[in-house]
Amino acid sequence: TAVRTSVGLLLEPTATPSAAQRTTLLESIERNAERMQRLVGDILELSRFRSGSVSLQLRRFNAGALAESAVAVVAPLAARRDQRTSLDLPATVHAVYGDRRRLEQALLNLLSNAQKFSPDGGTIGVRVEHRGEDTAWIVSDDGPGIPEADQARLFERFFVGLNDRTGAGEGVGLGLPTALALAEAHGGTIEVVSRVGSGSTFALVVPT
């Protein structure tokens, strides 16, 4: 709708937008076209993973280094809202056998959600835990929490929870399903603990 409206205003014969208005309309077209491109890419990516048609590039990598890299990506966005990011690593960080890029993508999806729903001045925490034969990257926030009725549907494609519908962001309900598909492709899962008013904690868990 935003793209069509902007194009319509630019093509309207009787309209005479100023140079600044034209720039604003063109920027709106570019921004929304990029968003649509990401959306289509996410849909295709999720479909490929669910059909088992994606080959993972498996190798050993440091679980702490992946966490540091993901936090570094989100930190500038958090800083714009005076949000603090924290990283807690165990004394000994183990290596994980998996597709580093794909697992980082899953972790970034969890971090992006935490950043989006945390209030201005809030805290986004990331910690790494080794649980026997599994490794977990745990993301916590102090946002509004997730109603129990929504928790059962978090990983459905295109599901947008109540908090997202009330203005927290422009989510389309693909980030969490994609993260879960990436975890499951590694033989892992995503755990969720949340209470309304007490924030949320998501854990990306994969075999070490």
Buried (B, 14 or more C-beta within 10 A) or exposed (E): EBBEEBBEBBEEEEEEEEEEEBEBBEEBBEEBEEBEEEEEEBBEBBEEBBEEEBEBEEEEBBBBBBBBBBBEEBBEBBEEEEBEBEBEBEEEBEBBEBBBEBBBBBBBBBBBBBBBBBBEEBBBBBBBBBEEEBBBBBBBBBBBBBBEEBBEEBBEBEBBBEBBEEEBEEBBBBBBBBBBBBBBBBEBBBEBBBEBEEBBBBBBBBEB
